[in-house]
Amino acid sequence: MITYDDFKKIELKTAKILKAERVEGSEKLIRLEVDCADPSTSSGQDKNEAGEFVIRQIVAGIGLKYQPEELIGKTIIIVANLEPRKLMGLESRGMLLAASNSEQGPILLTVMEEINPGSEIR
């Protein structure tokens, strides 16, 4: 078990998928470009040196379940403060949340209504 204080360290945010494409050489990996920087909630990690908001890259193993073109425009839930990780030479700066069981592949967690990218999940 983790404590409530440990859970509070996880920064969950909404992210709008702007671009999605298959990672060359992989059946499972899809490279996503997401907007998850709401100026009212951003901790600054999604800004460049000029203070402008930038798009974040996330690499996810969802390619057996989803086609890239069906993901564009979806608002998903991500772990925004996860340490970056390299997958097939691409840096992934977050992790999307998905549910799965033995019969179905990953099912992306999305929102039911429109909400600003970068909105905090609590």
N, C-alpha and C positions, 0 to 999 in steps of 0.2 A: 504494500500500500504506500501511496505517497501522501504527503500532508497537503492541506489546502494551500499553504504558502508555496509549496513546490508547484502545484497546479497553476497558481497565479503567475509563475514565471513564463508559462507558455503563452506566446502572443498569437492568438487566433484572429485572422482577419478575413474579410471578403476580398476576392480578387476577380476582376473581369478578364476573361481570356480574349486577347486581341489578335493573337496569331498562334497557329498550331501547325507543326510539321513533323513528319517521321524523322527519326534519327537514322542516318544512313548506316547500314550494317546491322540494324537491330529490328526484330519483329515487334518487340514490346515497347520500346522507348519512344515517347513523343516529347518534342521540345516545345514548350509553351512560352509565350511572352504575355505577361499579365500586368495589369494595372492594379496595384494594391496600395496606392499612396493617397489617402484622404488627407488633405492639408490640416484638418482639424484634429486628426488622431495620429499622424505619422511621427515616429520617434526620430526621424532624420536619416534612417538607414537607406531610404529610397531616394536620396538626393545626391546630385553630383557636386563637384567643388563650387559651382556657381549657385548652389542652393535650389536648382531646378529639379522637379520630380522626374524620375527615370522609370523606364519599364524594367520589370524584373523577369529573369529567365528561370523557369522551373523545368526540370527534366523528370518525367514520370513514366512508370511502367504500366501504361494503360492501353497500349497499342493493339492488344488482342481483342479488346472490348469496344474501343471507340475509333472512329475515323477522324482524322484531324479536322476536317471541314465541319463536322457536326459539333465541335467544341467551341468554335469561335462565337463570341457573344455571351457565353454562359458565365454566370457568376458563381464561383466556387468558394470553398473554405480552405484556407491554407494555414500552416504553421509558419509564421513570418520571421521568427527569430531563431530558426534552426541554423546551426553552423553550415556554411556552404560545403558542398560535396561535389566531386568530379565523377561524372558518369560518361563513359566512352569519350573522354576528353572535353566534355561540356560541363561548365560549372552550373550546378543547380542551387538556387538561392531560396529554398523553401521546400515545403512538402505539402502536396494537396491531400485532403482527407477523403477517404473512400471507404465504403462498407463492402464486405464480401462474405461469401459462404462457399461451401463445397460445390454447389450447383451453378453459381453465377460468378463471373469475374468481378473486378472492382466496379462498384457503382459510386460515381462521384457524388459527394454531398454538395448540394446547391441550396439556394434560398428560394422562398416562395414568392417574394415580392421584390421589386426593384429597390436597390440600396446602393449608396455610394461605394465605389471601390475603396478598400482600406478601412471600412467600418469594423470596429472591434466586436468580437464575439465574446459574450460573457454568459 
